[in-house]
Amino acid sequence: MGPLHSFQNATLAKQGAHALDHARRKIDHVATTKRNLRILAGGAKFSSGSKSMLPIHYRGNNMGSYVDSSLMPGESVVHRAKLSLWPYFFAIVIGILGIFAFGLGLLILLGLWIKFASTELAVTNKRIMVKVGFISRQTIELNLGKLESIQVHQSIFGRIFGYGTIIISGAGNPQAPVKSIQDPMAFRRAALAAQEQGTAVVTPQVAATP
C-alpha cells in the first residue's frame, strides 16, 4: 500500500498544480480584459496583439443607444428624459400578480420593459431627438433652429406624480406627441434653453449706432 499511496499523492499533487496553473491563466485573462475595457471606455488606443495600434472611438455610456450613435461631430447631449413608471403602475401590479398565473405576468412585464428600454428622448446642442419602438421604430429629429414650440399636457395625477405628454412642433413638421414622459417641464426648459443658446451663438451682435 505504501507505493500505491505515494503514487496517488503524486497524482493528486500534479492535478492540483495543473488546476492552479489553469486558474492563474484565467485570472490573467480577466485582468487583461478589464484593462482593455478601461482603455476602451476612456476613448484611448489599445493594441490587439499586433504592432499596429488600432484607434477606438467610444461615444456615450451606452454603446447601444440610438441617441449616442446618432450624434454628429461637435454635437453633445445636454438633457435626457425617460418614461415615467406611474402611468403603468396598475399594469406592473397585474404583471407581478400574474407571474403566479401560468407566467402570463412575465409577458406583461417583458412588454413594459421593452417599451421603457426602447424609448429615448434627448436634447442636444443642435436638435431634439426622440426614438420609440424596438422592432418597429419611430424617430423624431428636429433641429433647434426649426423648433416652434413644445407644449406640455399634464393631468391631475400627472401634476402630482411628475409626468405628462410633450407635443413638439416645428417648421414644416407635424405635431409629434410623446406620452408618459417623466418631468416633461424639465425637458421643455432644456430644449428652449438650448435653442436660445444656439441662437445667441449664431446671431451676430449688431453694434449700436452712435
N, CA, C and O of each residue as an XYZ file, in Angstrom:
840
protein
N       0.820     -1.215      0.000
C       0.000      0.000      0.000
C       0.847      1.254      0.000
O       0.391      2.322     -0.409
N       2.109      1.120      0.470
C       2.960      2.301      0.528
C       3.230      2.914     -0.832
O       2.986      4.106     -1.018
N       3.736      2.127     -1.809
C       3.997      2.689     -3.139
C       2.740      3.208     -3.807
O       2.758      4.249     -4.463
N       1.622      2.462     -3.633
C       0.368      2.903     -4.244
C      -0.099      4.214     -3.639
O      -0.576      5.106     -4.340
N       0.046      4.314     -2.321
C      -0.359      5.558     -1.645
C       0.503      6.732     -2.115
O      -0.020      7.824     -2.336
N       1.786      6.529     -2.268
C       2.676      7.581     -2.739
C       2.334      7.990     -4.163
O       2.375      9.168     -4.515
N       1.988      6.970     -4.992
C       1.623      7.265     -6.381
C       0.349      8.116     -6.445
O       0.252      9.037     -7.255
N      -0.627      7.798     -5.581
C      -1.871      8.566     -5.550
C      -1.620     10.005     -5.102
O      -2.190     10.948     -5.652
N      -0.756     10.160     -4.095
C      -0.432     11.506     -3.632
C       0.260     12.314     -4.727
O      -0.027     13.497     -4.907
N       1.163     11.675     -5.450
C       1.864     12.371     -6.532
C       0.892     12.770     -7.626
O       1.003     13.857     -8.195
N      -0.071     11.887     -7.928
C      -1.073     12.198     -8.961
C      -1.944     13.375     -8.544
O      -2.204     14.278     -9.339
N      -2.398     13.356     -7.277
C      -3.222     14.462     -6.773
C      -2.447     15.775     -6.774
O      -3.003     16.826     -7.094
N      -1.168     15.718     -6.417
C      -0.355     16.931     -6.411
C      -0.195     17.481     -7.828
O      -0.233     18.692     -8.044
N      -0.017     16.576     -8.783
C       0.123     17.010    -10.175
C      -1.168     17.638    -10.683
O      -1.142     18.668    -11.356
N      -2.303     17.009    -10.356
C      -3.592     17.568    -10.766
C      -3.838     18.921    -10.105
O      -4.365     19.836    -10.739
N      -3.462     19.052     -8.838
C      -3.637     20.336     -8.152
C      -2.792     21.423     -8.766
O      -3.249     22.555     -8.918
N      -1.555     21.094     -9.124
C      -0.690     22.089     -9.764
C      -1.241     22.511    -11.111
O      -1.182     23.681    -11.487
N      -1.793     21.513    -11.848
C      -2.384     21.839    -13.151
C      -3.595     22.758    -12.981
O      -3.771     23.703    -13.750
N      -4.437     22.480    -11.964
C      -5.620     23.311    -11.715
C      -5.215     24.728    -11.320
O      -5.831     25.694    -11.769
N      -4.191     24.861    -10.486
C      -3.735     26.183    -10.084
C      -3.188     26.969    -11.278
O      -3.433     28.168    -11.405
N      -2.450     26.287    -12.143
C      -1.914     26.960    -13.333
C      -3.041     27.405    -14.256
O      -2.985     28.493    -14.831
N      -4.073     26.560    -14.400
C      -5.216     26.935    -15.221
C      -5.953     28.138    -14.632
O      -6.365     29.042    -15.359
N      -6.114     28.137    -13.309
C      -6.779     29.273    -12.649
C      -5.971     30.545    -12.801
O      -6.543     31.618    -12.994
N      -4.651     30.449    -12.719
C      -3.807     31.631    -12.892
C      -3.956     32.225    -14.285
O      -4.016     33.445    -14.444
N      -4.016     31.342    -15.312
C      -4.199     31.838    -16.671
C      -5.551     32.522    -16.839
O      -5.666     33.530    -17.537
N      -6.572     31.964    -16.191
C      -7.895     32.592    -16.262
C      -7.894     33.970    -15.622
O      -8.477     34.912    -16.158
N      -7.228     34.084    -14.459
C      -7.157     35.377    -13.770
C      -6.407     36.392    -14.612
O      -6.809     37.552    -14.697
N      -5.322     35.961    -15.232
C      -4.565     36.866    -16.101
C      -5.408     37.314    -17.287
O      -5.331     38.469    -17.708
N      -6.217     36.397    -17.829
C      -7.075     36.751    -18.959
C      -8.134     37.762    -18.551
O      -8.395     38.716    -19.284
N      -8.748     37.566    -17.386
C      -9.761     38.511    -16.896
C      -9.141     39.881    -16.648
O      -9.733     40.902    -16.996
N      -7.942     39.909    -16.044
C      -7.276     41.188    -15.777
C      -6.966     41.919    -17.080
O      -7.129     43.136    -17.163
N      -6.526     41.188    -18.088
C      -6.239     41.812    -19.381
C      -7.507     42.357    -20.015
O      -7.496     43.446    -20.590
N      -8.608     41.603    -19.915
C      -9.879     42.060    -20.483
C     -10.360     43.322    -19.793
O     -10.805     44.258    -20.457
N     -10.276     43.361    -18.456
C     -10.693     44.556    -17.723
C      -9.835     45.757    -18.099
O     -10.351     46.866    -18.237
N      -8.527     45.548    -18.267
C      -7.644     46.653    -18.646
C      -8.010     47.193    -20.017
O      -8.029     48.407    -20.218
N      -8.303     46.304    -20.968
C      -8.688     46.746    -22.304
C     -10.019     47.478    -22.289
O     -10.204     48.441    -23.032
N     -10.969     47.023    -21.434
C     -12.251     47.705    -21.334
C     -12.095     49.099    -20.748
O     -12.774     50.032    -21.177
N     -11.199     49.251    -19.764
C     -10.965     50.579    -19.195
C     -10.362     51.495    -20.248
O     -10.723     52.668    -20.334
N      -9.454     50.971    -21.042
C      -8.864     51.777    -22.105
C      -9.912     52.152    -23.137
O      -9.937     53.278    -23.632
N     -10.795     51.178    -23.465
C     -11.853     51.438    -24.432
C     -12.805     52.499    -23.938
O     -13.203     53.375    -24.706
N     -13.188     52.440    -22.653
C     -14.107     53.434    -22.097
C     -13.487     54.808    -22.062
O     -14.205     55.807    -22.112
N     -12.175     54.888    -21.979
C     -11.505     56.180    -21.967
C     -11.273     56.747    -23.349
O     -10.741     57.849    -23.483
N     -11.664     56.012    -24.387
C     -11.520     56.518    -25.738
C     -10.081     56.500    -26.211
O      -9.735     57.219    -27.149
N      -9.227     55.689    -25.580
C      -7.822     55.661    -25.954
C      -7.584     54.594    -27.004
O      -8.530     53.996    -27.518
N      -6.310     54.353    -27.325
C      -5.920     53.350    -28.288
C      -5.334     52.161    -27.539
O      -4.668     52.311    -26.515
N      -5.604     50.971    -28.082
C      -5.009     49.814    -27.463
C      -4.574     48.851    -28.548
O      -5.068     48.891    -29.675
N      -3.645     47.988    -28.189
C      -3.089     47.047    -29.143
C      -3.882     45.760    -29.129
O      -4.295     45.296    -28.066
N      -4.100     45.178    -30.291
C      -4.833     43.917    -30.392
C      -3.885     42.742    -30.529
O      -4.307     41.669    -30.959
N      -2.618     42.908    -30.178
C      -1.661     41.830    -30.257
C      -0.659     42.026    -31.370
O       0.375     41.359    -31.395
N      -0.944     42.925    -32.288
C      -0.017     43.210    -33.372
C       0.749     44.472    -33.058
O       0.549     45.080    -32.007
N       1.620     44.870    -33.956
C       2.431     46.053    -33.721
C       1.640     47.329    -33.958
O       1.984     48.383    -33.423
N       0.584     47.240    -34.754
C      -0.189     48.442    -35.056
C      -1.119     48.755    -33.897
O      -1.578     47.857    -33.191
N      -1.392     50.047    -33.709
C      -2.302     50.497    -32.662
C      -3.603     50.885    -33.331
O      -3.614     51.741    -34.216
N      -4.705     50.267    -32.919
C      -5.987     50.498    -33.547
C      -6.747     51.557    -32.771
O      -6.917     51.404    -31.561
N      -7.221     52.638    -33.416
C      -7.987     53.653    -32.698
C      -9.390     53.151    -32.395
O     -10.050     52.553    -33.245
N      -9.824     53.402    -31.186
C     -11.157     53.015    -30.764
C     -11.912     54.288    -30.394
O     -11.443     55.078    -29.575
N     -13.094     54.488    -31.006
C     -13.901     55.669    -30.732
C     -15.130     55.225    -29.941
O     -15.914     54.394    -30.399
N     -15.277     55.779    -28.781
C     -16.383     55.417    -27.908
C     -17.155     56.684    -27.587
O     -16.569     57.686    -27.178
N     -18.470     56.642    -27.771
C     -19.268     57.826    -27.560
C     -20.416     57.475    -26.638
O     -21.266     56.648    -26.970
N     -20.435     58.123    -25.457
C     -21.518     57.909    -24.514
C     -21.264     56.706    -23.623
O     -20.323     55.940    -23.828
N     -22.136     56.560    -22.623
C     -22.005     55.477    -21.680
C     -22.742     54.229    -22.135
O     -22.481     53.136    -21.632
N     -23.648     54.379    -23.069
C     -24.426     53.246    -23.543
C     -24.114     53.026    -25.003
O     -24.546     53.799    -25.858
N     -23.348     51.951    -25.305
C     -22.917     51.724    -26.667
C     -24.082     51.352    -27.566
O     -23.960     51.471    -28.786
N     -25.239     50.894    -27.003
C     -26.385     50.534    -27.810
C     -27.393     51.649    -27.956
O     -28.470     51.415    -28.504
N     -27.101     52.841    -27.497
C     -28.048     53.946    -27.503
C     -28.183     54.537    -28.897
O     -27.192     54.807    -29.576
N     -29.442     54.735    -29.313
C     -29.695     55.368    -30.613
C     -29.202     56.816    -30.608
O     -28.610     57.284    -31.580
N     -29.453     57.514    -29.503
C     -29.042     58.913    -29.417
C     -27.529     59.041    -29.529
O     -27.024     59.845    -30.312
N     -26.810     58.248    -28.746
C     -25.354     58.343    -28.754
C     -24.763     57.971    -30.111
O     -23.786     58.575    -30.553
N     -25.358     56.977    -30.769
C     -24.824     56.558    -32.063
C     -25.182     57.519    -33.183
O     -24.620     57.424    -34.274
N     -26.115     58.452    -32.938
C     -26.543     59.387    -33.979
C     -25.937     60.778    -33.832
O     -26.206     61.660    -34.648
N     -25.127     60.979    -32.806
C     -24.524     62.290    -32.604
C     -23.572     62.638    -33.738
O     -22.813     61.797    -34.219
N     -23.632     63.904    -34.154
C     -22.749     64.397    -35.196
C     -21.499     65.002    -34.566
O     -21.483     65.267    -33.364
N     -20.458     65.224    -35.356
C     -19.257     65.878    -34.807
C     -19.582     67.236    -34.203
O     -20.255     68.054    -34.830
N     -19.115     67.471    -33.008
C     -19.391     68.727    -32.322
C     -20.718     68.770    -31.601
O     -21.060     69.788    -30.998
N     -21.475     67.688    -31.649
C     -22.785     67.640    -31.004
C     -22.682     66.898    -29.677
O     -21.994     65.882    -29.581
N     -23.364     67.403    -28.661
C     -23.332     66.786    -27.338
C     -24.721     66.840    -26.719
O     -25.512     67.738    -27.008
N     -25.002     65.870    -25.870
C     -26.295     65.786    -25.193
C     -26.296     66.710    -23.983
O     -25.381     66.667    -23.160
N     -27.330     67.548    -23.878
C     -27.436     68.454    -22.736
C     -28.543     68.017    -21.772
O     -28.574     68.455    -20.622
N     -29.451     67.153    -22.244
C     -30.528     66.690    -21.358
C     -31.092     65.386    -21.908
O     -31.252     65.224    -23.118
N     -31.392     64.460    -20.999
C     -32.038     63.198    -21.357
C     -33.320     63.049    -20.541
O     -33.407     63.515    -19.405
N     -34.304     62.398    -21.136
C     -35.558     62.128    -20.443
C     -35.922     60.662    -20.642
O     -35.403     59.991    -21.534
N     -36.819     60.184    -19.800
C     -37.259     58.795    -19.885
C     -38.730     58.715    -19.515
O     -39.321     59.684    -19.037
N     -39.304     57.553    -19.742
C     -40.699     57.347    -19.413
C     -40.873     57.242    -17.900
O     -39.976     56.811    -17.177
N     -42.043     57.647    -17.453
C     -42.377     57.537    -16.033
C     -43.049     56.193    -15.769
O     -43.770     55.678    -16.623
N     -42.814     55.633    -14.600
C     -43.441     54.372    -14.220
C     -44.891     54.546    -13.768
O     -45.666     53.591    -13.813
N     -45.263     55.737    -13.337
C     -46.573     55.925    -12.725
C     -47.732     55.614    -13.664
O     -48.688     54.986    -13.209
N     -47.722     56.002    -14.932
C     -48.866     55.652    -15.797
C     -49.040     54.147    -15.986
O     -50.111     53.700    -16.397
N     -48.015     53.369    -15.696
C     -48.077     51.922    -15.889
C     -48.116     51.187    -14.545
O     -47.796     50.001    -14.470
N     -48.508     51.894    -13.496
C     -48.487     51.312    -12.151
C     -49.372     50.075    -12.061
O     -48.937     49.032    -11.573
N     -50.619     50.190    -12.532
C     -51.552     49.058    -12.421
C     -51.115     47.905    -13.321
O     -51.289     46.740    -12.962
N     -50.546     48.221    -14.493
C     -50.045     47.154    -15.373
C     -48.892     46.410    -14.706
O     -48.774     45.191    -14.838
N     -48.044     47.142    -13.990
C     -46.935     46.498    -13.283
C     -47.453     45.604    -12.162
O     -46.959     44.493    -11.972
N     -48.450     46.090    -11.418
C     -49.027     45.288    -10.336
C     -49.666     44.021    -10.893
O     -49.481     42.933    -10.348
N     -50.431     44.171    -11.999
C     -51.067     42.998    -12.611
C     -50.012     42.023    -13.120
O     -50.180     40.807    -13.024
N     -48.926     42.564    -13.661
C     -47.852     41.700    -14.148
C     -47.200     40.917    -13.030
O     -46.903     39.732    -13.181
N     -46.973     41.591    -11.890
C     -46.355     40.897    -10.750
C     -47.280     39.813    -10.210
O     -46.840     38.700     -9.922
N     -48.575     40.147    -10.073
C     -49.521     39.150     -9.586
C     -49.722     38.031    -10.599
O     -49.961     36.882    -10.227
N     -49.625     38.372    -11.877
C     -49.846     37.371    -12.920
C     -48.705     36.404    -13.113
O     -48.837     35.433    -13.857
N     -47.572     36.653    -12.449
C     -46.457     35.707    -12.542
C     -46.874     34.332    -12.032
O     -46.395     33.308    -12.519
N     -47.777     34.317    -11.042
C     -48.212     33.051    -10.455
C     -49.344     32.413    -11.258
O     -49.774     31.300    -10.955
N     -49.829     33.129    -12.293
C     -50.902     32.584    -13.129
C     -50.325     32.160    -14.478
O     -50.455     32.862    -15.480
N     -49.689     31.000    -14.473
C     -49.129     30.404    -15.684
C     -48.093     31.307    -16.356
O     -47.848     31.188    -17.556
N     -47.486     32.207    -15.582
C     -46.419     33.041    -16.125
C     -46.878     34.133    -17.062
O     -46.048     34.747    -17.732
N     -48.192     34.402    -17.134
C     -48.680     35.449    -18.043
C     -48.161     36.821    -17.621
O     -47.972     37.710    -18.452
N     -47.937     36.978    -16.328
C     -47.418     38.255    -15.853
C     -46.049     38.577    -16.409
O     -45.699     39.744    -16.586
N     -45.269     37.534    -16.687
C     -43.939     37.771    -17.256
C     -44.037     38.424    -18.618
O     -43.206     39.266    -18.960
N     -45.049     38.049    -19.412
C     -45.231     38.653    -20.728
C     -45.581     40.134    -20.598
O     -45.116     40.963    -21.381
N     -46.411     40.459    -19.593
C     -46.767     41.864    -19.370
C     -45.544     42.666    -18.958
O     -45.294     43.749    -19.489
N     -44.784     42.133    -18.012
C     -43.590     42.845    -17.544
C     -42.548     42.947    -18.643
O     -41.860     43.962    -18.753
N     -42.424     41.901    -19.463
C     -41.464     41.950    -20.567
C     -41.848     43.013    -21.584
O     -40.990     43.734    -22.093
N     -43.152     43.109    -21.879
C     -43.613     44.139    -22.803
C     -43.335     45.537    -22.278
O     -42.931     46.417    -23.038
N     -43.549     45.751    -20.969
C     -43.264     47.054    -20.373
C     -41.770     47.352    -20.388
O     -41.360     48.481    -20.656
N     -40.957     46.336    -20.099
C     -39.505     46.543    -20.112
C     -39.016     46.929    -21.502
O     -38.177     47.819    -21.641
N     -39.537     46.262    -22.533
C     -39.143     46.600    -23.905
C     -39.562     48.029    -24.237
O     -38.818     48.757    -24.894
N     -40.740     48.430    -23.792
C     -41.212     49.786    -24.056
C     -40.299     50.820    -23.406
O     -39.950     51.828    -24.021
N     -39.915     50.560    -22.157
C     -39.046     51.502    -21.455
C     -37.639     51.511    -22.047
O     -37.042     52.573    -22.226
N     -37.113     50.329    -22.347
C     -35.741     50.241    -22.847
C     -35.595     50.790    -24.254
O     -34.508     51.224    -24.636
N     -36.683     50.778    -25.040
C     -36.589     51.196    -26.436
C     -37.030     52.633    -26.661
O     -37.104     53.080    -27.806
N     -37.322     53.358    -25.604
C     -37.732     54.764    -25.734
C     -36.605     55.669    -25.263
O     -36.132     55.550    -24.133
N     -36.180     56.571    -26.133
C     -35.100     57.505    -25.809
C     -35.529     58.920    -26.180
O     -36.093     59.153    -27.249
N     -35.258     59.839    -25.296
C     -35.519     61.256    -25.542
C     -34.304     62.051    -25.100
O     -33.765     61.832    -24.015
N     -33.880     62.971    -25.947
C     -32.692     63.746    -25.615
C     -32.752     65.100    -26.290
O     -33.329     65.266    -27.365
N     -32.135     66.062    -25.623
C     -31.912     67.396    -26.191
C     -30.409     67.571    -26.328
O     -29.669     67.439    -25.353
N     -29.963     67.866    -27.531
C     -28.556     68.141    -27.750
C     -28.377     69.633    -27.986
O     -29.340     70.399    -27.950
N     -27.139     70.036    -28.226
C     -26.898     71.448    -28.510
C     -27.281     71.829    -29.938
O     -27.091     72.971    -30.356
N     -27.833     70.841    -30.700
C     -28.215     71.128    -32.078
C     -29.647     70.712    -32.429
O     -30.238     71.278    -33.348
N     -30.212     69.738    -31.717
C     -31.525     69.223    -32.105
C     -32.190     68.481    -30.954
O     -31.592     68.243    -29.904
N     -33.457     68.123    -31.191
C     -34.229     67.275    -30.294
C     -34.331     65.908    -30.949
O     -34.611     65.804    -32.143
N     -34.104     64.866    -30.173
C     -34.113     63.505    -30.695
C     -35.037     62.632    -29.851
O     -34.941     62.607    -28.624
N     -35.929     61.920    -30.528
C     -36.854     61.001    -29.863
C     -36.860     59.704    -30.656
O     -36.982     59.713    -31.881
N     -36.727     58.585    -29.944
C     -36.811     57.274    -30.585
C     -37.745     56.398    -29.777
O     -37.578     56.244    -28.567
N     -38.741     55.819    -30.457
C     -39.736     54.972    -29.804
C     -39.823     53.670    -30.582
O     -39.888     53.682    -31.812
N     -39.824     52.544    -29.870
C     -40.013     51.256    -30.523
C     -38.727     50.470    -30.613
O     -37.631     51.029    -30.603
N     -38.884     49.153    -30.701
C     -37.739     48.236    -30.775
C     -37.648     47.595    -32.158
O     -36.674     47.817    -32.878
N     -38.650     46.805    -32.534
C     -38.661     46.207    -33.871
C     -39.221     47.204    -34.882
O     -38.584     47.503    -35.892
N     -40.422     47.714    -34.598
C     -40.993     48.787    -35.410
C     -40.614     50.106    -34.753
O     -41.151     50.446    -33.699
N     -39.706     50.846    -35.352
C     -39.121     52.017    -34.708
C     -39.610     53.309    -35.349
O     -39.724     53.405    -36.571
N     -39.894     54.292    -34.517
C     -40.281     55.627    -34.965
C     -39.330     56.641    -34.348
O     -39.094     56.621    -33.140
N     -38.794     57.516    -35.162
C     -37.845     58.507    -34.674
C     -38.316     59.913    -35.031
O     -38.955     60.136    -36.059
N     -37.983     60.842    -34.161
C     -38.256     62.261    -34.384
C     -36.954     63.013    -34.155
O     -36.350     62.912    -33.087
N     -36.528     63.758    -35.150
C     -35.328     64.573    -35.023
C     -35.638     65.957    -35.592
O     -35.973     66.106    -36.767
N     -35.518     66.941    -34.745
C     -35.870     68.307    -35.138
C     -34.745     69.247    -34.743
O     -34.367     69.321    -33.574
N     -34.216     69.963    -35.721
C     -33.176     70.956    -35.439
C     -33.746     72.065    -34.564
O     -34.892     72.481    -34.731
N     -32.929     72.533    -33.632
C     -33.402     73.567    -32.706
C     -33.789     74.845    -33.437
O     -34.661     75.585    -32.981
N     -33.142     75.107    -34.570
C     -33.483     76.308    -35.332
C     -34.877     76.265    -35.920
O     -35.453     77.313    -36.213
N     -35.443     75.054    -36.102
C     -36.788     74.899    -36.656
C     -37.836     74.647    -35.585
O     -39.018     74.496    -35.893
N     -37.412     74.602    -34.339
C     -38.356     74.360    -33.248
C     -39.239     75.579    -33.043
O     -38.741     76.691    -32.864
N     -40.556     75.369    -33.069
C     -41.504     76.460    -32.864
C     -42.080     76.462    -31.448
O     -42.222     77.518    -30.832
N     -42.407     75.283    -30.942
C     -42.968     75.232    -29.588
C     -42.898     73.807    -29.054
O     -42.837     72.839    -29.811
N     -42.908     73.710    -27.732
C     -43.036     72.428    -27.038
C     -44.150     72.591    -26.014
O     -43.985     73.288    -25.014
N     -45.280     71.949    -26.267
C     -46.402     72.010    -25.348
C     -46.314     70.863    -24.344
O     -45.838     69.774    -24.665
N     -46.772     71.121    -23.145
C     -46.787     70.113    -22.086
C     -48.218     69.954    -21.593
O     -48.848     70.924    -21.171
N     -48.726     68.726    -21.649
C     -50.057     68.407    -21.150
C     -49.916     67.480    -19.956
O     -49.279     66.432    -20.055
N     -50.506     67.858    -18.829
C     -50.452     67.055    -17.621
C     -51.832     66.971    -16.990
O     -52.517     67.980    -16.828
N     -52.228     65.761    -16.637
C     -53.461     65.564    -15.898
C     -53.214     65.886    -14.423
O     -52.113     66.276    -14.036
N     -54.253     65.716    -13.613
C     -54.093     65.960    -12.179
C     -53.062     64.995    -11.589
O     -52.182     65.394    -10.826
N     -53.190     63.720    -11.958
C     -52.220     62.745    -11.462
C     -50.838     63.007    -12.048
O     -49.823     62.774    -11.391
N     -50.806     63.491    -13.282
C     -49.516     63.834    -13.878
C     -48.829     64.958    -13.130
O     -47.611     64.936    -12.953
N     -49.598     65.937    -12.691
C     -49.028     67.036    -11.904
C     -48.526     66.526    -10.557
O     -47.484     66.964    -10.070
N     -49.276     65.592     -9.955
C     -48.903     65.087     -8.638
C     -47.649     64.226     -8.712
O     -46.746     64.357     -7.885
N     -47.601     63.345     -9.708
C     -46.511     62.372     -9.784
C     -45.429     62.765    -10.794
O     -44.482     62.007    -11.002
N     -45.553     63.917    -11.412
C     -44.468     64.448    -12.225
C     -44.275     63.797    -13.580
O     -43.141     63.521    -13.973
N     -45.366     63.545    -14.308
C     -45.243     63.029    -15.666
C     -46.276     63.717    -16.559
O     -47.201     64.365    -16.068
N     -46.112     63.573    -17.851
C     -47.047     64.209    -18.767
C     -46.692     63.922    -20.217
O     -45.831     63.094    -20.513
N     -47.370     64.618    -21.105
C     -47.177     64.466    -22.547
C     -46.558     65.734    -23.105
O     -46.993     66.839    -22.781
N     -45.549     65.577    -23.941
C     -44.964     66.719    -24.630
C     -45.349     66.638    -26.101
O     -45.375     65.558    -26.691
N     -45.648     67.792    -26.681
C     -46.017     67.888    -28.095
C     -45.011     68.817    -28.754
O     -44.972     70.011    -28.459
N     -44.205     68.271    -29.637
C     -43.136     69.018    -30.298
C     -43.631     69.513    -31.639
O     -44.107     68.729    -32.460
N     -43.520     70.810    -31.862
C     -43.949     71.422    -33.118
C     -42.765     72.127    -33.757
O     -42.014     72.844    -33.096
N     -42.614     71.905    -35.066
C     -41.524     72.543    -35.780
C     -41.953     73.017    -37.152
O     -42.988     72.589    -37.664
N     -41.172     73.894    -37.749
C     -41.478     74.438    -39.062
C     -41.471     73.321    -40.098
O     -40.472     72.624    -40.280
N     -42.619     73.168    -40.780
C     -42.718     72.155    -41.813
C     -42.887     70.744    -41.301
O     -42.870     69.799    -42.090
N     -43.051     70.574    -39.987
C     -43.206     69.243    -39.407
C     -44.512     69.167    -38.625
O     -44.863     70.114    -37.920
N     -45.234     68.059    -38.737
C     -46.469     67.916    -37.957
C     -46.160     67.799    -36.469
O     -45.032     67.497    -36.078
N     -47.172     68.040    -35.651
C     -47.000     67.924    -34.217
C     -46.734     66.475    -33.831
O     -47.370     65.555    -34.345
N     -45.791     66.287    -32.927
C     -45.381     64.945    -32.525
C     -45.556     64.800    -31.020
O     -44.711     65.274    -30.260
N     -46.640     64.151    -30.566
C     -46.826     63.952    -29.121
C     -46.052     62.740    -28.616
O     -45.990     61.707    -29.283
N     -45.467     62.877    -27.441
C     -44.774     61.780    -26.768
C     -45.362     61.709    -25.359
O     -45.268     62.667    -24.592
N     -45.969     60.566    -25.025
C     -46.718     60.447    -23.782
C     -45.880     59.867    -22.655
O     -44.848     59.231    -22.871
N     -46.365     60.110    -21.451
C     -45.837     59.493    -20.212
C     -44.376     59.826    -19.961
O     -43.608     58.965    -19.532
N     -43.985     61.060    -20.223
C     -42.601     61.475    -20.027
C     -42.405     61.920    -18.578
O     -43.212     62.675    -18.033
N     -41.337     61.448    -17.972
C     -41.012     61.880    -16.608
C     -40.449     63.293    -16.623
O     -39.522     63.594    -17.374
N     -41.011     64.146    -15.798
C     -40.604     65.552    -15.675
C     -40.572     66.242    -17.039
O     -39.504     66.648    -17.496
N     -41.726     66.380    -17.694
C     -41.758     66.990    -19.024
C     -41.361     68.469    -19.017
O     -40.857     68.978    -20.019
N     -41.583     69.156    -17.904
C     -41.222     70.568    -17.846
C     -39.710     70.750    -17.923
O     -39.229     71.709    -18.526
N     -38.961     69.835    -17.314
C     -37.507     69.913    -17.390
C     -37.038     69.708    -18.829
O     -36.100     70.369    -19.276
N     -37.687     68.794    -19.558
C     -37.341     68.580    -20.966
C     -37.631     69.837    -21.779
O     -36.827     70.233    -22.623
N     -38.760     70.455    -21.531
C     -39.123     71.678    -22.260
C     -38.133     72.798    -21.964
O     -37.681     73.486    -22.879
N     -37.793     72.987    -20.684
C     -36.841     74.040    -20.321
C     -35.484     73.811    -20.975
O     -34.851     74.752    -21.454
N     -35.037     72.551    -20.992
C     -33.737     72.245    -21.593
C     -33.742     72.515    -23.086
O     -32.764     73.033    -23.624
N     -34.835     72.170    -23.764
C     -34.916     72.397    -25.210
C     -34.927     73.885    -25.535
O     -34.225     74.324    -26.446
N     -35.715     74.662    -24.801
C     -35.780     76.107    -25.064
C     -34.467     76.789    -24.713
O     -34.043     77.712    -25.409
N     -33.814     76.340    -23.632
C     -32.526     76.934    -23.267
C     -31.469     76.619    -24.321
O     -30.661     77.480    -24.669
N     -31.471     75.375    -24.834
C     -30.511     75.019    -25.885
C     -30.788     75.803    -27.163
O     -29.860     76.220    -27.856
N     -32.069     76.001    -27.471
C     -32.413     76.790    -28.658
C     -31.967     78.238    -28.499
O     -31.425     78.829    -29.433
N     -32.193     78.806    -27.326
C     -31.798     80.191    -27.088
C     -30.283     80.346    -27.132
O     -29.768     81.320    -27.682
N     -29.582     79.396    -26.557
C     -28.122     79.463    -26.577
C     -27.593     79.324    -27.994
O     -26.654     80.024    -28.371
N     -28.182     78.426    -28.791
C     -27.752     78.275    -30.180
C     -28.031     79.504    -30.998
O     -27.223     79.877    -31.848
N     -29.172     80.152    -30.759
C     -29.494     81.381    -31.472
C     -28.538     82.492    -31.089
O     -28.139     83.294    -31.934
N     -28.166     82.542    -29.807
C     -27.241     83.585    -29.358
C     -25.869     83.413    -29.982
O     -25.174     84.392    -30.257
N     -25.475     82.141    -30.207
C     -24.168     81.896    -30.797
C     -24.166     82.225    -32.277
O     -23.193     82.773    -32.796
N     -25.284     81.883    -32.976
C     -25.347     82.079    -34.418
C     -25.592     83.525    -34.791
O     -24.992     84.032    -35.738
N     -26.478     84.204    -34.048
C     -26.841     85.573    -34.395
C     -25.700     86.529    -34.080
O     -25.236     86.567    -32.941
N     -25.225     87.323    -35.082
C     -24.134     88.254    -34.833
C     -24.603     89.443    -34.009
O     -25.761     89.851    -34.095
N     -23.715     89.984    -33.224
C     -24.030     91.148    -32.413
C     -23.969     92.407    -33.280
O     -22.980     92.655    -33.969
N     -25.033     93.187    -33.231
C     -25.100     94.409    -34.035
C     -24.646     95.564    -33.169
O     -25.190     95.794    -32.089
N     -23.652     96.289    -33.644
C     -23.123     97.419    -32.863
C     -24.127     98.565    -32.830
O     -24.784     98.866    -33.827
N     -24.228     99.175    -31.703
C     -25.168    100.288    -31.550
C     -24.698    101.497    -32.360
O     -23.506    101.798    -32.423
N     -25.662    102.181    -32.976
C     -25.339    103.386    -33.781
C     -25.072    104.560    -32.856
O     -25.917    104.885    -32.022
N     -23.939    105.193    -32.979
C     -23.633    106.314    -32.100
C     -24.544    107.509    -32.389
O     -24.425    108.547    -31.737
